[in-house]
Amino acid sequence: MNNHQLWEASLEGASYERIAELAANAPRVLNEASMGELDGGTRDQGLILTKKQIIDLRKYEAAGLALPHRLDDVVHYLNFGTGQDGGAGLRADDFLQTFVQTREHAKRWSPLRERIMLTGTELKLFGATMEIYGKGIEEIYKEVKASNLLDKYDVKTLADLKKIELELGEKFPGLELESDTIPDLKAYLGSIFSKVNSNLAIVNGIKLDLDAFDKDLRQTILPGIKFKVELIKRNPYSDEIKVLDEVISRRAEQIAEKNKQYRALVEKSLGAAAGLNLFGLGMAIYYGVEAENIRAERNELTQAQDRDIEILKNKNQTLGSLKRVEQDLLQLDFVAIQAEVATKNLVFVWNTVYRYIQESATSVQEINDAISLRQFQRNFEKVVSPWKKIRSDADALVQLFKEADEEYDKSSIGRLRMMPMMLSSSVYPPLNKQLLQKSEQAMRDKCIAAEALFVKLKYLPGLFDQFQRLVQDVDACSTTLRYGSLDSQVELEAKVCQLLELQRELEDAGTDPQDIEEIKADLEGALKKGPANTLKSAAFIRNRLTNISGHLDRDATLGYISGLELEQKDAEGSKERLNVKLVERQKALKVIADAISLIEKTAVEDLGKDVNLTIDKLQKLGMTPPEVQIVMFAIEQIKKSIGDIASGVTFILMIHESKKLQAEVDSIYAKMAEEDKRIKIAIGKIDFIQVIHAVEDQRIIYSAEYKNASTAFSRFVAFTQRETVTDVSERCAQFIGEANEFIEFLTDAAKP
């Protein structure tokens, strides 16, 4: 069962009145859920944050701290082959940057964790104190009201009360902070105000640091890890190894052929020298020079072969290392993704605490000497109410961390914990959060793939920059939606509670016209004071939607693809034509190589420098008719290539023709390699554009769903701004109904 189903199950069968009650009495609902009392107590205590997610953060911290963070250590860890650096984006310096960023980010978790637990404990204690303060103020008001002192001394405001206190020379009971200290009301409120603000500053600091931790993990750490994985997947070593292996195989054949030619020339040289005459000595020198040339060529080939074999070995080692590193990074990526989920939920929990404390601080500021005692008591309750929720939240959060620490040490996983969620509203249908998250993640992944291709191709930089900004804008959309929804939710919950309390006061006011007039005036004032945070959130979300609403000109990019496909087709056609030539040259080379091999096996020393290879001469060398036929076929082929049928073909000319054909074969291979490169570049560019198209497809999906959020905010804002002439009580009821429906939407939208 997914989270949404669990949340809905927590209120299965609830009536609209029940939902409104929960919206107006969030602390009690949270407490029931935390204690496992809601719906039969089938769930564990806790918040939306799970023990498993806190453990995931500990695992991420451990994984990050284990990464090598000095260049020498990174080089040793990578273990690339000699002379190999991994290529663009995969050099030791590149990995060092990613590892150091990840490690430094992971190091930030432990201090944050300690501050959260310490502050959570302090909030729990102060929350309990605030509840005591609230009960004290309530008792004061009841005693003053019951003793008829309000009427007797015409006390209407806090200033009036302080004046009477001075005249009577005594304090009203219940205001003591300690048994031996009875400060006046102003000092009492000042102390509370100071403590609330102090807590607000501390919590705000943690909120900002948690937001930064979440943002860096989401925008820097995870993309950095994924980018390295993508580069490794697309690294050219496999293709380079294949090409180099083919070069080495072909060169091995050339070396073998040079060995045969060298051996034949040496034998001819030795045979000529055995004649012991001037002609024989000259021929020996000639053949010796030719043999030495062949030997030098063979040595060059051998040296090139040794170099390439060493390069091949090192490339294979580097490829193997990259595959190993890829597996390590995939594991780190998995841990970081789990940490991202945990961080989002932790940010949500802490932001909730922050907003409630902020709401408390705002309520304190509304209290002044000119306020009526009734309003003062009600406003002070507004100050105390958030602290009931803060206390339970902080208590649950601290306990959750302690349990997670214990389970982390035991390497066990905690069960799912979450807060209840309001039922869906048909007026403000809930967002498809899964669709938004899936679409946003797909855009991130595709943009990383695009970046890996861009590093290799440097193709369409303007388009690449545009879509990098788009992914950043989408991330900003999600953040703005969560924070804006939370701000609006807390604001509207407080507003609904205020209006419900005023409605109850109006019902209990009886027939006293002064009380009725004052309460109605308070209702008017509360309704006129619009939801400022909701208005701001609506504007921010609307602007974010504008940023992701621009469309890609697909006609242009599809035109690029058509041109690239033509280029690919042209290169493939050119490669096919080159392959035809290659087959022809290889056949001709084999014919001559076979002939040289047959001649080498005979008495080659009987062939002089200028002795033409004829049938008679070949038969005198002891060749059989089939062997003579093979050699004569090679001779005819050479005659055609030199363009002179009448020319004689000598053994030396045959060797030179073999070298010429080999050079042509090498040249064709080089040209084919260039065409292969053209094909790969064209395919890579097409792939790049198609990845951009995939990002655009996800943008369309994301923006369509995000528009629903903007529409929901706009609808509620329009409701608050419409003109009406109905009675204030009726307008109050309408606002509460509309706000409760919107709060249901916001509750879901605020969650990670």
Steps between C-alpha positions, in 0.01 A plus 500: 500500500644838403521809720190660347291192570625483859419866556151454358450186708573703813174694441295236322129577530560841658224756458549857381446617860774262613740641241423856608554399862841359416596809305407719796661273759824382337699454825255245639486310170878490478521379857247223437685394185837511675369287786350247260148577627342614173290236320567234756868572545623278217808711424820576685568838654683755288501765231511493122874444545588131546766333708624333184553837338704628793705181474538569127650839585747330733590255221548787258725673751709185542524444122600862438768500770648179355571661161865579412557875526868547407624483142751222569228293669262557208771398249564184702126431525443544125802282409499601133749345262830679431451798272119487530295769675140388442418776252293817525317525831655176631850613592629472855445873556137464390437212739681688777261794460193273519636303796603811696161666438316188614725449803475864614123486459475176700709656779228763548244241612639411843508861636150557361376182664639605838345848473163353404494264797621764748256763376220244486549429870502874581184556296328216683580659837400851396182364340401354836576836665284684247205273579538594868510869404184454296312338788616779733370775272171314454458475879575873542233590247242273663573638846482859382180433307340310788581767765319768299810718523466578130169677555590648838817669379394534134797282391501443126867490400832375632593862574189531718594181683853620569362832628266323744788278615698809590203658680425183696866441574476128420530265207238268365585137586650251253758726336796362697797375299653369823368487855703800612463709187183687406583722196237718344312392189718693259822344629330161498407535135843641422663190643278273290556712193877479551496122542279444197724718287810325634356162403394641166857613425645160593244306299536736205875435499442125485231549235735699278784249544267208430367676191857554380590136576197383301567740212868402468414131513230542236674745266870417539579168667247269331543652152880482542490129582249423224707701251810291572298179457363628169848594376633155590213337311584711197880481526675417169739237639299199377497634143864609519604157626308331219661725235847459651459124518412495130806718420724264699357195320556656158850612593585148618419376150719774350791405729463135400507605134811716556668204667438285192631771268806559714576129519468465120732797431758376748500159332541667157787709637677198645446300181641781282804540727570127465578553129839643595507739202460872456142472372400272785655737755312797349172313509569398859553863594181603313288232663660578834402866471142403409491255788626767739224736384243230562655429841481869591135514395431184696671647808291816474188290479616291796569810710159645411348164584669491840381854575140422401498173695612693810236766433240226454598344832474837677170583329360165610617569855342847492175363358490240776567770761225720359253212520597444862468871578162502324373232738630697800334818372171320436502384862585853616223634276252263663606609849483869398151456352381346827662791685322747272160352588589510869623859475182617328286348774725640774483845339122469492481410870739775605338761279169410661646563845652826375171624355311427822759685708486785249121503535544516878742794472258682271217450748710636788567817303125560470466536879524855633364713782208624292356153442190391693530236768279265303713551189814467706392165639405378154820630338712347771330168428614549140855525634466188712317281246793452258723399790276205575577370152865604519537309825355179359691538172829566675444211742420260216795626295754461783366153579514407133868600479583300810326190369665543159843524662438179689383318188788638293742352750316169469479535117122457510227698329210683663137482394316772312382798705285785382248764594135471403377676191172668420265341252507615138275785394309513174520881495880497533594160357834375639809523285647188346817528709634171367468629144677826590784319675539241224500768230750718687735205558475401134596854398800492733618164366450600137682829554795309646503278190491814285793644695704184447436526124570872499840447664596278205332689216478867604184507288228768523630670818212748505240223502695311766518808725127562449407154625744509789322814615166325448596219737608759758168681453307176553694437820409853611135427413492199731670685784272804465191278495600313817602807698217716370242232582640456850499876565143527377387193693633628833361848435154377404482247784570785744242718324235226516569440869470875567169526312356188666588641842334832414191315380479313830543829690219654297272206584588533870469880510133485583319831459774739610505745204848630585653151495314410182613818327859450610509134389346585162758774459770242573347270239501782245861580582607137474327457164638826360852402600567287199727193498825678406713183476244334274494802269881496477507125443242528222711766325823301538342180367345689208842648411667158528242360260582777251870404515429141389230577244725583204479248213786347302500575125488136390481592132853635525642208699325244281662679204838453670428130538410470129830663402694275738326189367603602146858551621493160668362340186767669286776378733358148500488503117859625483606226741329237285688623190825500693427147616460389138843649420643341812381154398651549152837614638507224760433239231779641283733514798424137586569390143844666504571381855422141399730533198785641710452218749526235222807663345664524841476121539701442178859581408452875503874555480476406130291811436715800412410862553349540157395143432144501375268248654389288205345155480827346391696669774248398764501141377881498519467604865321170556144628524211272420248608231235603759761709683615658174138585421459680835817705445410583138156620617676736740732617221207578271334695780817703558532573127146639496569718799816651349318560173755330276415150382838465327704575810670214675435430862789422730501367852603843633219670308261249652617599850468871419150444364411317822618804701299732276182296546554483874528879513172528307332257742625704797373820339156349439481385864587855610228648276249245628591598855426864411162400358431299815578812699260703284229240555552493877497879522178518297339229714619676817353832387171333411502333841565839662202661327277202583601527867406870490167399345449254786565780751248716316243218512541482877480880527161489331380234745642682803374847405150367429477351850672800662245725334237328716684628809509853363131475412414383853684792660347746255153365572539547875650848458208595275259376769665719766485808277144477373253765609205391713220670695402204719495508880840475668406171668404352163821625339695350786335160447566520126866582560542213745341254258711616205817516709449145634464369146814684391689383811432141393668578168789680671563218748582264217679760286733595788633147543823396322 
